[in-house]
Amino acid sequence: MSFEHISVMLHEAVDMLDVRPGGIYVDGTLGGGGHSGEILRRLGGTGRLYGIDRDRDALEAAAQRLGHAGNFTALKGNFHDVRALLAQQGVDQIDGMIVDLGVSSHQLDTAQRGFSYHADAPLDMRMDQDQALTAREIVNGWPREEIVRILRDYGEEKWAARIADMILEHRSQRPLETTGDLVACVDAAIPKRVRMQDSGHSARRTFQAMRIAVNDELDPLRQALEDMAGLLRPGGRLAVLTFHSLEDRIVKRTLRTLANPCTCPPRIPVCICGKKPVVRVLGGGIRPSQEEIERNPRARSAMLRGCEKLETF
């Protein structure tokens, strides 16, 4: 199976992990296996790498690409459930984990998956093809106020109410079946003069919002980050790649809280809450180079953040 994907900030992200021979590592979003392949190269046949993905295509491609490595294990699931997935493998501590929160190039470029607004395809958008909820179900079955909330909160769409009205008007006559139907609703809702001034496709925020809702990408993220940090051994590292401001904000705030969990009022000279730092944040975030952006325009919005587990007493 061809699963084409260019890993964003490949070396920067794996460098952040500071891979140690003999260590146990996790790629929480296996995708095309780019980051996993580099981690395995640096492990040099030692240690163990677990690759997690909920996309069957990614797992099949990883088996072809990385299956020869005797220290690689692929796991079907969601990185949000990393504790349970690793517990099933008898693992309760790791030396590092990487998660890439972007949509893979394979998913975007495979029209029938329904992630792209550039091709007319079934309204799907599922990363896990075995789950029941699709974008079609949301646009045709969810109430107006929920659609408005999704578009506003997950897409930061100023025209959320108008787009929701157009969706309801469309489905009152016939169901929305394709990505083209959804794009048509967006185009009908946003005035042409506004669309002409938009630096990108007018439907990109709506598609982002629907994809996040279908795959429940944001709500479990904070707890997942805490779980990942909890799995790290002292000195172990976590690297997270984000691709839009909503998820980056959650990652940034969660890592900061783990690094400084004290809840005492600032006026109190000595901490009395007893909450101790769990990690140290690794810098303030890394952007891709201009050279990488020119080579891979989908890297443009990427941000790499990370942390290192502290000794706990």
Backbone as a ProteinNet text record, in pm:
[ID]
protein_1_A
[PRIMARY]
MSFEHISVMLHEAVDMLDVRPGGIYVDGTLGGGGHSGEILRRLGGTGRLYGIDRDRDALEAAAQRLGHAGNFTALKGNFHDVRALLAQQGVDQIDGMIVDLGVSSHQLDTAQRGFSYHADAPLDMRMDQDQALTAREIVNGWPREEIVRILRDYGEEKWAARIADMILEHRSQRPLETTGDLVACVDAAIPKRVRMQDSGHSARRTFQAMRIAVNDELDPLRQALEDMAGLLRPGGRLAVLTFHSLEDRIVKRTLRTLANPCTCPPRIPVCICGKKPVVRVLGGGIRPSQEEIERNPRARSAMLRGCEKLETF
[TERTIARY]
84.6	0	87.8	53	123.3	59	135.9	86.5	184.9	161.9	256.7	233.8	340.7	332.2	471.5	486.6	614.5	611	696.5	698.4	749.6	676.1	712.3	816.8	919.5	1027.7	1078.1	1105.1	1144	1261	1371.1	1491	1477.8	1412.3	1394.2	1311.1	1205.4	1117	1186.9	1258.9	1326.9	1447.3	1513.3	1621.3	1568.2	1446.9	1388.9	1371.1	1347.2	1330.9	1461.5	1575.4	1706.8	1709.1	1686.9	1670.5	1792	1764.5	1869.4	1864.6	1975.4	1976.8	1928.6	1841.6	1786.4	1659.8	1619.1	1501.3	1371.1	1262.6	1128.3	1062	1018.1	960.7	825.2	746.3	612.5	592.8	547.9	499.4	347.4	286.2	142.8	56.3	116.9	44.7	132.9	128.6	221.5	221.4	102.1	92.3	176.7	256.8	341.1	466	488.4	602.4	733.3	728.3	851.3	925.2	854.2	917.4	958.8	873.8	906	1032.9	1043.8	1162.2	1289.7	1284.5	1402.8	1434.6	1331	1353.6	1418.4	1366.8	1424.6	1569.5	1599.4	1737.9	1829.7	1783	1867.1	1873.3	1771.9	1777.2	1877.2	1901.7	2003.3	1978.1	1852.8	1820.1	1802.2	1817.3	1798.3	1663.8	1627.7	1507.6	1381.1	1279	1148	1074.8	1008.9	923.8	783	685.6	544.2	485.7	420.4	355.3	204.5	136.8	-8.2	-76	-181.3	-263.4	-402.2	-503	-639.1	-678.7	-589	-614.6	-560.3	-647.3	-605.3	-500.7	-518.7	-423.9	-283.6	-275	-145.1	-80.3	-158.6	-104.6	-55.5	-130.8	-89.5	38.9	45.4	165.3	285.9	263.9	373.7	425.4	333	374.9	467.1	438.1	521.7	655.8	651.8	772.3	864.2	804.3	882.1	876.7	795.8	775.3	901.2	1004.2	1128.9	1204.4	1174.4	1244.9	1191.6	1278.8	1235.2	1195.2	1225.7	1193.1	1079.7	995.7	882.1	751	655.4	522.2	417.4	326.4	217.8	93.9	25.2	-95.2	-209	-323.5	-439	-509.4	-527.3	-594	-567.9	-610.2	-597.2	-493.6	-403.4	-301.4	-361.6	-487.5	-556	-562	-558.9	-569.1	-433.4	-326.3	-191.6	-164.2	-213.2	-188.9	-243.5	-368.9	-432.8	-366.4	-333.2	-271	-135.9	-55.8	75	62.7	-37.8	-58.4	-85.7	-155.7	-182.7	-53.7	50.9	181.6	274.6	222.5	303.8	400.3	369.9	458.6	393.2	465.7	412.2	504.3	621.7	713.1	781.8	804.5	869.1	977	1063.9	1172	1140.6	1033.4	998.2	876.3	806	687.8	674.2	631.8	606.7	464.1	396.4	264.7	260.8	211.3	195.2	44.8	-7.9	-152.2	-212	-133.1	-184.6	-254.6	-328.8	-388	-279.2	-269	-163.2	-192.3	-84.5	-99.8	-182.8	-165.9	-243.7	-393	-431.4	-572.8	-626.4	-547.2	-590.2	-599.5	-504.8	-495	-579.2	-632.1	-721.8	-863.7	-914	-1039	-1154.2	-1166.6	-1283.6	-1287.3	-1176	-1177.1	-1253.8	-1273.5	-1358.9	-1297.9	-1165	-1099.8	-1078.9	-1074.3	-1036	-1155.8	-1150.8	-1254.2	-1221.5	-1109.8	-1070.2	-1130.8	-1178.4	-1234.4	-1373.2	-1464.4	-1600.5	-1600.7	-1629.7	-1620.6	-1722.5	-1746.6	-1840.7	-1799.1	-1896.7	-1870.7	-1836.7	-1709.1	-1665.1	-1580.6	-1452.5	-1357.3	-1317.5	-1341	-1299.6	-1152.3	-1076.8	-941.5	-946	-1042.2	-1064.3	-1184.7	-1158.8	-1267.8	-1366	-1332.8	-1422.2	-1522.7	-1504.9	-1599.1	-1726.6	-1833.7	-1964	-1983.6	-1940.9	-1968.9	-1890.6	-1961.8	-1900.5	-1946.8	-1882.4	-1925.2	-2066.2	-2102.6	-2237.9	-2342.4	-2317	-2412.8	-2427.3	-2315.6	-2321	-2403.7	-2371.7	-2438.5	-2585.4	-2619.9	-2759	-2844	-2779.4	-2856.9	-2844.1	-2736.8	-2717	-2796.5	-2842	-2920.9	-2837.9	-2908.3	-2842	-2743.7	-2785.2	-2697.7	-2567.2	-2571.2	-2448.6	-2358	-2417	-2336.3	-2272.5	-2347.7	-2292	-2175.5	-2192.9	-2087.6	-1961.4	-1977.7	-1862.9	-1787	-1861.6	-1796.9	-1728.9	-1793.3	-1737.8	-1618.4	-1633.4	-1530.2	-1413.6	-1441.6	-1336.2	-1280.2	-1355.7	-1308.4	-1283.3	-1320.4	-1309.2	-1369.1	-1483.8	-1552	-1648.3	-1625	-1709.3	-1849.4	-1860.6	-1988.5	-2058.1	-2029.2	-2080.5	-2232.5	-2302.2	-2448.9	-2506	-2451.4	-2499.3	-2472.4	-2355.6	-2323.5	-2417.2	-2441.6	-2535	-2674.4	-2718.5	-2850.1	-2854.9	-2746.9	-2743.1	-2742.1	-2673.5	-2672.1	-2813.3	-2882.8	-3019.2	-3114.3	-3095.9	-3179.9	-3156.6	-3030.2	-2996.6	-3057.1	-3038.4	-3084.4	-3236.4	-3304.9	-3451.3	-3505.5	-3422.3	-3462.2	-3404.9	-3280.3	-3216.3	-3091	-3048.5	-2931.1	-2803.3	-2712.2	-2578.1	-2504.1	-2454.3	-2389.6	-2239.5	-2196.8	-2057.7	-1990.9	-1858.5	-1782.5	-1823.8	-1859.1	-1905.4	-2032.7	-2122.5	-2244.2	-2210.2	-2113.2	-2074.9	-2005.6	-1919.6	-1854.4	-1959.4	-2060.4	-2166.1	-2240.9	-2262.9	-2329.1	-2242.8	-2113.1	-2021.3	-2021.6	-2011.3	-2009.2	-2139	-2250.2	-2378.9	-2392	-2323.9	-2336.3	-2245.7	-2126.3	-2028.4	-2035.9	-2057.8	-2067.7	-1944.1	-1966.1	-1857.2	-1743.9	-1778.3	-1673.3	-1582.4	-1640.2	-1561.6	-1475.6	-1535.7	-1460.4	-1343.1	-1362	-1256.5	-1138.1	-1165.2	-1059.2	-988.8	-1044.5	-987.4	-856.5	-754.8	-623.3	-620.3	-717.9	-725.1	-864.5	-891.4	-1023.5	-1125.5	-1241.3	-1342.8	-1396.5	-1380.6	-1434.9	-1335	-1211.6	-1108.3	-1140.8	-1199.4	-1231.6	-1346.9	-1445	-1557	-1509.1	-1421.8	-1370.8	-1283.9	-1206.1	-1127.2	-1219.2	-1323.5	-1416.8	-1486	-1532.7	-1600.7	-1506.6	-1384.2	-1286.4	-1256.1	-1240.5	-1213.6	-1330.4	-1452.3	-1570.7	-1584.3	-1565.6	-1578.8	-1479.5	-1357.1	-1249.9	-1222	-1303.9	-1290.8	-1145.2	-1089.1	-946.2	-905.8	-992.5	-949.3	-986.6	-1108.7	-1155.5	-1069.8	-1023.8	-940.9	-792.1	-750.3	-608.2	-533.6	-591.6	-522.6	-493.4	-594.9	-574.6	-473.8	-477.5	-381.9	-238.8	-217.1	-83.3	-36.2	-126.7	-92	-57.5	-133.3	-105.2	31.2	63.2	191.4	306.4	292.9	396.6	409.8	296.8	299.3	369.6	371.3	437.2	588.9	637.2	779.8	862.5	976.3	1075.4	1142.8	1206	1285.3	1386.9	1389.1	1476.1	1411.8	1297.6	1226.1	1162.9	1137.9	1090.9	965.8	886.4	765.6	778.8	750	752.6	615.4	559.4	424.3	426	376.4	362	216.4	190.6	54.4	48.2	-78	-94.2	-200.7	-263.8	-351.9	-356.4	-402.6	-390.6	-467.9	-579.6	-661.7	-585.2	-528.6	-456	-324.5	-259.9	-133.7	-155.2	-267	-297.9	-312.6	-379.9	-397.7	-262.6	-179.4	-48	37	42.3	124.4	82	-48.5	-98	-78.7	-100.8	-86.2	58.1	151.7	292.6	336.1	287.9	321.9	268	146.4	87	163.6	205.1	284.1	419.5	472.5	601.3	587.1	469.4	446.2	303.6	277.4	141	93	178.7	143.1	17.4	-77.3	-203.5	-212.6	-103.2	-103.9	-119.3	-186.4	-194.9	-55.1	-33.1	100.7	156.7	68.5	116.3	178.4	150.4	204.1	352.2	442.6	586.8	635	564.8	605.9	488.7	518.3	414.1	358.1	225.3	160.8	68.9	52	-37.2	29.8	162.2	235.4	250.9	203.5	212.7	350.9	417.7	554.3	560.2	655.8	672.9	694.3	630.6	642.3	742.3	748.1	835.4	903.4	1001.7	1052.8	1022.1	976.7	942.5	1070.7	1076.2	1193.4	1175.9	1217.2	1210	1069.4	1054.6	926.5	851.4	891.3	824.5	914.2	913	999.4	912.5	942.9	874.3	959.5	897.8	976.3	1055.5	1166	1247.4	1175	1216.5	1158.2	1186.7	1302.6	1337.7	1240.1	1204.9	1110.2	971.7	929.5	797.9	790.8	898.4	901.4	896.2	959.1	960.5	827.8	763.9	639.2	547.3	464.9	379.8	287.5	254.2	167.2	234.8	364.8	437.3	422.6	363.6	363.5	312.4	205.6	143.7	194.6	295.2	339.4	410.7	396.2	468.1	509.8	635	688	714.6	653.9	675.1	713	781.4	819.9	850.8	871.8	905.9	990.4	1056.7	1138	1091.9	1076.9	1028.7	1134.9	1090.4	1180.6	1186.1	1289.7	1297.4	1186.4	1116.1	1011.8	1049.2	1023.8	1061.8	938.9
-120.1	0	124.7	222.6	350.4	444.7	487.2	581.1	696.3	792.9	902	1009.2	1044.8	1152.1	1205.9	1337.7	1401.2	1444.5	1385.3	1418.2	1560.5	1638.6	1778.1	1784.1	1867.7	1886.3	1751.3	1661.5	1524.6	1522.1	1585.7	1577.2	1662	1777.7	1860.8	1787.9	1720.5	1651.3	1532.5	1452.7	1336.6	1380.1	1488.7	1544.6	1580	1635.9	1676.9	1557.9	1438.6	1319.1	1274	1313.2	1272.2	1119.8	1048.8	903.1	834.4	747.1	672.6	526.1	470.7	328.2	244.5	147.9	63.4	116.1	237.2	298.6	249.6	283.8	250.5	379.2	382.6	502.7	473.6	580.9	568.9	677.4	636.9	731.6	723.7	826.7	822.1	843.7	891.6	915.9	862.6	733.9	663.5	717.9	740.3	797.3	722	796.7	734.9	670.1	681	615.3	690.2	817.9	894.9	915.2	964.4	983.6	850.2	748.1	615.6	560.3	576.5	526.6	589.9	720.2	789.4	747.8	727.4	679.9	542.2	453.1	319.4	325.5	413.8	427.8	464.8	556.3	601.7	498.4	414.1	306.1	198.4	187	95	-50.4	-90.9	-230.9	-263.5	-164.3	-186.3	-129.8	-153.1	-91.7	-139.3	-53.8	-89.1	38.4	34.9	144.3	92.2	159.1	129.7	240.9	203.1	300.1	286	394.3	393	470.9	415.3	489.7	426.6	510.5	457.6	436.3	471.9	460.2	326.4	240.9	110.1	122.5	223.2	241.1	268.1	351.3	383	259.5	179.2	58.5	-41.2	-56.4	-148.3	-98.9	31.7	87.6	74.9	96.6	84.8	-57.7	-155	-295.1	-326.4	-266.1	-288.2	-217	-95.7	-13.4	-47.8	-77.4	-92	-232	-319.8	-452	-535.1	-501.5	-577.9	-553.7	-441.2	-407.8	-495.8	-572.5	-662.3	-592.8	-462.8	-388.9	-288	-314.2	-225.4	-301.4	-239	-296.3	-191.7	-224.2	-133.8	-167	-63	-79.9	1.5	-60.7	14.2	78.4	209.3	281	429	500.5	645.9	680.6	772.9	808	864.2	910.4	954	839.9	715.9	598	530.6	608.3	550.9	469.2	512.1	436	293.6	283.6	152	67.9	129.5	55.6	-1.9	78.2	29.6	-71.8	-51.3	-147.6	-286.3	-293.1	-421.9	-489.1	-407	-459.6	-480.4	-456.2	-471.5	-357.1	-238.4	-122.1	-15.7	33.1	140	261.1	252.6	366.4	367.6	488.5	502.9	611	612.3	710.5	828.4	816.7	928.5	898.6	1005.5	989.7	1111.1	1086.2	1193.1	1180.8	1294.7	1297.3	1410.1	1377.7	1473	1490.2	1606.4	1625.3	1666	1667.6	1706.4	1592.5	1628.1	1528.7	1483.6	1355.1	1305.4	1343.4	1353.5	1383.1	1275.5	1152	1041.5	1065.1	1106.4	1129.9	1246.4	1352	1468.5	1437.1	1358.5	1334.6	1217.2	1137.1	1028.7	1083.6	1117.8	1193.5	1128.3	995.4	928.8	934.8	978.5	991.8	1117	1212.1	1326.8	1436.3	1440.6	1543.9	1674.4	1665.5	1780.4	1849.3	1981.1	2059.9	2081	2025	2043.7	1938.3	1826.8	1719.5	1684	1655.7	1618.2	1469.6	1441.1	1303.9	1285.4	1162.1	1140.5	1215.5	1266	1339	1239.8	1212.5	1112.4	1177.3	1199.6	1266.4	1182.9	1053	968.9	930.1	950.3	896.6	747.3	705.5	563.7	519	442.1	402.2	306	257.2	164.2	234.6	364.4	434.6	466.9	492	514.3	658.8	755.6	895.8	946.5	1009.1	1072.2	1217	1292.5	1430.3	1434.6	1335.6	1330.6	1326.3	1246.7	1237.6	1370.7	1440.6	1569.5	1670.2	1689.7	1795.9	1763.8	1636.8	1600.7	1570.4	1546.5	1504.7	1588.3	1665.8	1741	1870.9	1919.1	2042.5	2165	2268.9	2390.8	2444.7	2451.9	2512.8	2435.9	2303.4	2224.7	2249.1	2262.8	2291.3	2429.1	2526.3	2660.6	2652.6	2578.4	2566.7	2504.9	2398.4	2332.4	2430.1	2498.8	2590.5	2706.8	2755.1	2868.1	2826.4	2716.8	2677.8	2603.1	2518.2	2436.8	2496.1	2584	2644.1	2792.4	2852.8	2998.2	3072	3021.2	3072.8	3185.2	3304.6	3420.6	3405.5	3327.3	3310.1	3180.7	3133.4	3004.5	2994.4	3096.3	3090.7	3085.9	3166.5	3167.7	3034.5	2978.2	2849.1	2741	2742.3	2645.3	2660.2	2783.5	2806.4	2747.5	2765.5	2711.8	2559.6	2501	2354.8	2303.8	2369.8	2327.3	2347.7	2457.7	2482	2373.1	2336.8	2233.3	2099.3	2061.8	1929.4	1920.3	2035.2	2032.4	1989.2	2004.9	1966.1	1828.9	1807.1	1676.9	1670.8	1551.1	1539	1588.6	1637.8	1667.3	1534.7	1502.4	1373.1	1384.1	1496.4	1507.7	1632.5	1632.3	1750.5	1870.9	1845.9	1954.7	2018.2	1938.1	1993.8	2087.8	2048.1	2131.7	2259	2249	2368.8	2463.8	2409.8	2493.8	2569.8	2506.5	2574.4	2687.3	2662.8	2767.7	2884.2	2853.2	2959.2	3039.5	2972.9	3043.1	3130.7	3093.9	3166.7	3288.7	3277.9	3386	3471.9	3602	3688.7	3677.3	3687.1	3669.9	3768.2	3891.9	3993.3	3952.4	3886	3838.8	3720.5	3630.1	3513.6	3554.2	3657.2	3703.4	3759.9	3812.6	3872.4	3770.4	3648.6	3544.8	3495.2	3482.1	3439.3	3291.1	3214.2	3071.7	3035.3	2906.9	2861.1	2894.2	2943.2	2986.2	2872	2748.4	2633.9	2571.1	2621.2	2551.7	2548.5	2655.3	2657.8	2561.9	2555.1	2462.8	2318.4	2285.9	2148.9	2114.4	2210.1	2185.9	2156.3	2236.7	2219.8	2084.3	2046	1917.3	1801.4	1811.6	1704.8	1689	1800.5	1795.1	1732	1768.4	1713.2	1563.4	1522.6	1380.6	1295.4	1345.4	1265.8	1300.4	1389	1426.8	1460	1553.9	1580.6	1669.1	1759.4	1858.2	1826.7	1782.6	1768.8	1674	1560.8	1471	1506.4	1613	1637.7	1671.7	1756.1	1795.1	1673.4	1589.2	1470.4	1375.5	1365.1	1278.2	1326.2	1457.2	1512.4	1482.8	1495.7	1463.5	1315.9	1230.1	1086.1	1055.2	1119.2	1096.1	1138.3	1256.1	1303.6	1208.8	1154.8	1061.8	931.7	891.5	767.8	781.8	904.4	924.6	891.3	825.9	810.9	946.1	969.2	1091.5	1107.5	1224.7	1248.7	1214.8	1144	1113.4	1237	1233	1353.7	1329.1	1434.7	1436.3	1545.5	1513.3	1610.3	1611.3	1732.7	1745.9	1844.7	1800	1886.1	1926	2057.1	2107.5	2182.7	2201	2263.6	2371.6	2400.1	2517.5	2569.4	2692.2	2762.8	2696.7	2630.9	2571.4	2460.4	2367.2	2258.3	2308.6	2403.3	2455.3	2524.6	2595.9	2663.2	2562.1	2449.6	2345.9	2285.9	2255.2	2196.7	2293.9	2418.4	2518.5	2534.8	2549	2570.4	2447.1	2328.5	2206	2184.8	2203.3	2186.8	2289.2	2411.3	2514.3	2478.3	2425.3	2386.1	2270.4	2172.9	2061.6	2109.5	2216.2	2270.8	2361.3	2418.8	2508.7	2488.9	2379.7	2346.6	2420.6	2500.9	2569	2654.6	2638.2	2713.7	2817.9	2842.5	2941.8	3082.7	3172.4	3312.5	3372.1	3455.8	3512.9	3588.3	3639.6	3720.3	3635.1	3504.6	3418.1	3390.6	3422	3408.3	3264.4	3170.3	3030.3	2943.4	2849.3	2760.3	2673.7	2671.6	2588	2482.5	2488.2	2390.8	2254.2	2252.7	2127.1	2067	2136.2	2082.6	2111	2006.7	2018.1	2007.2	2073.4	2061.2	1915.7	1878.1	1742.1	1738.1	1846.4	1852.2	1987.8	1996.3	2126.9	2143.5	2261.6	2288.5	2309.3	2249.7	2260.1	2376.5	2495.6	2612.5	2665.4	2759.2	2826.6	2786.5	2679.6	2637.2	2659.2	2564.3	2568.5	2568.6	2659.2	2667.4	2600.4	2552.4	2495.4	2604.8	2565.9	2660.5	2702.7	2815.5	2861.3	2761.7	2698.2	2597.2	2480.2	2435.5	2325.2	2365.3	2487.6	2535.2	2538.9	2581.8	2585.4	2443.3	2350.4	2210.7	2141.7	2179.1	2117	2225.1	2289.8	2400.2	2363.5	2235.1	2194.7	2208.8	2235.4	2256	2398.3	2485.6	2629.3	2661.9	2597	2633	2550.3	2465.9	2373.4	2443.7	2387.2	2431.3	2307.6	2302.2	2189.6	2235.2	2165.3	2193.4	2063.7	2076.3	1955.8	1982.4	1873.6	1883	1763.5	1775	1668.1	1637.6	1509.4	1467.3	1495.5	1550.6	1579.1	1462	1459.1	1362.2	1395.2	1293.6	1316	1245.6	1312.4	1258.2	1247.3
0	0	0	-83.8	-84.8	15.6	115.7	215.7	217.4	127.5	110.7	216.6	286.6	384.5	411.3	404.2	434	580.2	662	804.5	824	899.5	925.9	1036.8	1015.8	1113.3	1165.5	1073.1	1107.5	1205.5	1168.2	1251.3	1377.8	1366.6	1486.2	1591.7	1546.3	1640.1	1705.3	1625.8	1682.9	1766.1	1725.1	1808.5	1947.1	1951.4	2079.1	2172.7	2116.9	2199.2	2263.6	2202.9	2255.2	2273.6	2162.8	2166.2	2228.2	2325.3	2394.3	2349.8	2302.7	2267.5	2386.1	2356.2	2460.6	2523	2485.5	2545.3	2484.1	2551.7	2503.5	2457.4	2331.1	2271.5	2209.3	2194.2	2137.4	2032.9	1915.5	1814.5	1821.5	1879.8	1905.3	1783.1	1675.1	1550.1	1437.4	1417.4	1329.1	1187.4	1130.2	996.4	895.7	820.1	718.6	773.5	904.4	967.1	955.9	916.1	900.5	1032	1132.7	1262.8	1323.1	1306.7	1359.2	1295	1164.5	1095.3	1147.1	1174.8	1225.4	1369	1449.9	1587.5	1584.6	1499.6	1489.4	1442.8	1350.8	1302.8	1418.6	1502.4	1613.8	1726.1	1738.2	1837.5	1795.8	1666.9	1618.4	1653.1	1647.6	1674.3	1821.1	1908.7	2052.4	2095.8	2221.9	2277.4	2208.5	2211.9	2155.9	2116.3	2001.2	1956.6	1935.3	1994.4	1972.5	1885.4	1777.8	1690.1	1699.4	1733.2	1752.8	1640	1584.6	1489.4	1484.8	1458.9	1446.4	1300.7	1208.8	1065.5	1015.4	965.3	915.3	804.6	716.7	606.7	660.6	765.2	824.2	884.2	952.5	1015.5	911.7	801.8	695.9	628.5	604.9	542.5	634.8	765.2	861.6	868.9	859.6	862.7	745.8	628.8	511.2	524.4	578.9	582.8	700.3	815.2	938.3	997.6	937.6	995.4	1006	925.3	930.6	1059.9	1126.5	1250.6	1363.7	1423.4	1529	1657.2	1667.3	1789.6	1767.3	1665.8	1637.3	1652.8	1723	1740.1	1705.2	1612.2	1574.1	1655.6	1703.3	1785.4	1726.2	1702.9	1655.1	1773.2	1763.9	1871	1860.3	1961.9	1968.4	2074.5	2043.3	2142	2270.5	2264.3	2386.6	2488.2	2439.9	2525.3	2544.8	2539.1	2540.4	2665.8	2779.8	2903.7	2891.5	2847.6	2836.3	2728.2	2614.7	2505.3	2546.4	2619.1	2662.6	2775.9	2861.3	2969.8	2914.3	2801.3	2736.9	2688.8	2669.1	2627.8	2746.4	2867.5	2987.8	3011.3	2955	2965.1	3052.3	3152.9	3237.2	3245.5	3181	3174.2	3037.7	2986.4	2856.6	2864.3	2763.4	2758.7	2668.1	2590.6	2504.9	2421.3	2379.3	2295.1	2205.1	2082.7	1987.1	1935.7	1920.4	1858.2	1755.6	1638.3	1527.9	1508.4	1547.4	1550.2	1416.1	1311.4	1180.7	1108.9	1005.1	915	819.4	795.7	707.5	562.5	485.3	342.6	274.3	317.1	259.3	279.7	400.3	427.1	344.8	333.9	256.2	107.3	58.9	-85.5	-133.6	-39.9	-77.8	-76.9	-194.2	-204.9	-130.4	-139.2	-81.3	70.4	132.7	278.5	322.3	230.5	257.6	342.1	353.5	433.5	355.7	224.4	143.1	78.8	76.4	9.8	-137.4	-184.2	-324.1	-416.5	-359.4	-442	-391.2	-482.8	-444.1	-407.7	-280.9	-229.9	-118	-75.2	35.2	161.2	234.5	359.3	469.9	485.3	581.6	691.6	665.2	755.9	876.7	875.5	987.7	976.3	1083	1088.3	1117.4	1197.4	1225.8	1143.5	1036.7	947.4	1013.1	1132.5	1201.7	1292.7	1316.1	1403.1	1326.2	1400.4	1337.2	1290.7	1370.6	1341.6	1221.2	1126.4	1009.6	1001.2	913	890.8	833.8	753.3	696.9	807.8	911.2	1020.9	1093.9	1111.5	1182.5	1104.3	975.6	900.6	873.3	871	840.7	963.4	1076.7	1193	1317.9	1329.9	1453.1	1449.6	1566.7	1570.6	1533	1491	1445	1547.3	1675.6	1776.6	1794.1	1774.1	1785.3	1665.5	1547.2	1428.6	1440.6	1490.3	1512.3	1609.9	1719.1	1820.7	1761.4	1683.8	1622.1	1532.2	1445.5	1350.7	1423	1528.2	1603.4	1689	1764.8	1860.6	1797	1697.6	1638	1508.6	1445.7	1321.8	1332.8	1447.1	1466.6	1345.7	1302.8	1184.4	1222.6	1168.8	1198.1	1139.6	1033.8	965.4	1006.9	1128.8	1174.2	1166.9	1214	1216.8	1075.3	984.2	846.1	777.1	801.1	739.7	792.8	923.6	982.1	922.1	900.8	839.8	699.4	623.5	487.8	488.2	585.3	597.5	625.4	718.3	750.5	633.5	559.1	442.1	337.2	316.5	218.3	259.7	386.4	427.5	439.4	444.9	445.2	309.3	204.8	70	32.3	67.7	44.2	131.2	171.2	258.3	190.3	270.3	221.3	213.1	95.7	75.3	50	-7.9	-50.5	5.3	-5.4	34.8	-49.9	-174.4	-260.8	-209.1	-151.6	-91.3	23.2	106.1	219.9	173.5	73.8	18.1	-38.1	-105.2	-161.9	-52.7	62	173.6	227.4	236.2	283	185.3	56.6	-44.8	-45	-20.1	-17	107.4	214.8	340.5	348.2	290.7	300.6	174.6	187.5	69.1	-19.6	-149.7	-244.8	-220.7	-185.4	-163.1	-47	54.4	168.2	126.4	49.4	3	-84.6	-164.7	-253.4	-176.2	-55.4	26.2	114.7	122.2	208.2	147.6	232.3	183.1	147.1	197.1	165.7	119.4	107	64.6	172.8	131.7	228.5	313.3	266.4	340.1	436.3	440.2	518.3	667.5	721.4	864.5	896	806.1	824.7	820.2	726.6	717	837.6	884.1	1005.9	1123.3	1137.2	1249	1243.6	1126.6	1113	1141.2	1091.9	1114.3	1263.8	1332.9	1476.4	1551	1510.7	1576.9	1550.3	1425.4	1390.1	1469.1	1483.2	1543.3	1689.2	1746.5	1887.7	1921	1846.8	1855.5	1973.2	2018.3	2116	2260.4	2284	2422.1	2506.4	2453.3	2535.9	2538.2	2467	2445.6	2574	2657.9	2781.1	2867.9	2889.4	2971.3	2907.6	2774.6	2705.1	2727.2	2721.8	2745.5	2887.3	2983.3	3121.9	3136.5	3067.5	3072.2	3011.4	2899.2	2834	2925.5	2987	3078.7	3197.5	3243.3	3354.8	3323.7	3196.6	3156.7	3146.1	3130.5	3108.8	3232.7	3209.3	3315.6	3337.8	3452.9	3470.3	3357.2	3295.9	3180.7	3048.1	3052.1	2928.7	2869.1	2739.6	2671.1	2588.3	2577.5	2495.7	2391	2264	2154.2	2087.9	2068	2012.9	1897.2	1782.8	1664.8	1649.9	1646.5	1625.8	1493.2	1444	1313.2	1309.8	1422.3	1428.3	1570.8	1586	1713.6	1826.5	1795.6	1900.9	1973.5	1898.2	1962.6	2021.4	1953.9	2007.4	2141.3	2154.5	2280.6	2394	2365.4	2467.3	2506	2406	2433.9	2515.7	2473.8	2541.2	2687.2	2710.8	2846.6	2933.4	2876.3	2955.4	2996.6	2904.7	2938.5	3043	3030.5	3129.2	3266.6	3270.6	3399	3460.5	3378.8	3430.1	3482.6	3420.5	3463.7	3585.8	3602.5	3716.4	3766.7	3840.7	3881.6	4007.2	4066.7	4191.2	4173	4264.7	4259.9	4370.4	4439.7	4548.2	4491.8	4563.9	4520.6	4507	4406	4382.5	4503.1	4588.8	4702.4	4813	4812.8	4917.4	4888.2	4983.1	4955.3	4947.1	5013.5	5013.9	4967.5	4879.9	4829.1	4941.7	4951.3	5052.3	4989.5	4855.7	4790.4	4776.1	4777.6	4772	4634.5	4530.8	4395.1	4336.4	4291.8	4243.5	4091.5	4030	3884.5	3843	3732.8	3679.5	3564.2	3486.7	3369.3	3363.1	3276.3	3235.8	3088.1	3050	2910.1	2831.1	2713	2626	2529.8	2571.5	2484.4	2468.2	2376.2	2357.2	2232.5	2168.7	2045.7	1925.2	1833.2	1714.6	1589.5	1498	1369.3	1261.6	1154.4	1043.9	973.3	913.3	838.4	711.2	656.1	530.1	419	425.4	325.2	330.9	451.7	463.9	415.1	446.8	403.3	251.1	186.9	40.6	-16.8	51.5	7.2	35.6	147.8	190.9	248.1	164	210.1	326.8	343.1	453.2	589.3	589.4	715.3	767.5	687	716.9	857.1	901.4	1028.9	1146.8	1123.6	1227.6	1342.4	1461.6	1580.9	1659.3	1697.3	1774.8	1917.6	2012.8	2155.1	2225.9	2338.6	2409.9	2555.3	2627.5	2769	2808.5	2922.7	2978.3	3119.5	3150.8	3282.8	3389	3500	3611.2	3708.1	3788.9	3897.9	3997.2	4044.4	4143.9	4273.6	4383.3	4514.6	4603.9
[MASK]
+++++++++++++++++++++++++++++++++++++++++++++++++++++++++++++++++++++++++++++++++++++++++++++++++++++++++++++++++++++++++++++++++++++++++++++++++++++++++++++++++++++++++++++++++++++++++++++++++++++++++++++++++++++++++++++++++++++++++++++++++++++++++++++++++++++++++++++++++++++++++++++++++++++++++++++++++++++++++

